[in-house]
Amino acid sequence: MISVATTRGPWRRRIDAWWQARSPLTDSLLLTQRNVYILPTRGGMLFCFTLGVLLIASINYQLNLGYVLTFLLTGSGVVSMHMTHNTLRGLTLHLRPLAPAFAGDTALLEVVLSNPKGTRYGVGMGLRLNEREAKTLSYTDVPAGGQAVLHLGFVPATRGQHSLPTVTAETRFPLGLFRAWAVWRPASTLLVYPRPERPVSPLPPARIVSGAGARSHASSGGDFEGIRLYRRGDPLKSVAWKRSAQSMASSGELVSRDSSTHSQQQLWLDWQLGGSGDAETKLSRLTAWVLEADRRDAAWGLSLPGRELDIGQGDVHRQQGLQALALWQARASS
């Protein structure tokens, strides 16, 4: 006995290939007559069947009121079909820049719907995952001459640079007799960081560099030494802003980095210190360390097989480290 999936497989691939050919990659899509499709819903098919029964009954029994009712309902169905199609036609879909996400967390696509004409009601959007139509749609009304924003979420399971899933826009307004839809393939990609280890393992000890009496341990408060009270004349770049925010809340004083000790210790997040697990487990731990070191406002470096990130700190440095972890390939290992 041949399964249904085996029978439909080749046809499904051909249909998907046809959709792919008609839907080029783009981050902005204008819905027109050529890319908006419409078919009757199940309710619409039942409605058509009912019209046929009414028409046959009216002919057989010569019911003038039956003719009136049949043609009135038919006209309503035709008007509904045009309104359903026009609800999507003319809309412009635009994808805003994506923020990187962590594996296992929800990644959000922010879609802007621009409407140059009258108000559009009941516009739904969803994502096609694993070659299936979206089961959950987000609906909105788009005001005349205005914009509406929809957030579509999905959960990336693995790290790396991922293509975005296909987006579908649809409506069944006003009577639900017809379904109009469009298929959109965004061109942007999503950077997915490794899933951070939870709970976070203790940070490795900072390396001691040249300098007499340099100490490399963390202070009792959990932050690295090399912080002192702000002195008049200290350059602004030496102010530890994250620590200062905490200090301002408690004592109302700014704090600066003490270059006399800060330059004598280096925190290196080394691959060899990531434990004895597999590569993904090590990447997960290193990701958690990067976030923890940044939270403590510590200067840190990252050492991966085939890749090394110099000592630094700040938001840009954190993003560079997370990107290196997200895009690291096993073939780089020794």
PyMOL commands that set and color helices and strands:
alter all, ss='L'
color gray80, all
select helices_A, chain A and resi 4-22+42-61+64-88+236-238+241-250+259-262+271-273+279-295+315-327+330-332
alter helices_A, ss='H'
color red, helices_A
select strands_A, chain A and resi 28-30+37-40+92-95+101-102+107-114+120-128+138-142+147-154+160-163+166-171+178-184+189-193+207-208+227-229+255-257+265-270+300-304+307-312
alter strands_A, ss='S'
color yellow, strands_A
deselect
rebuild
show_as cartoon
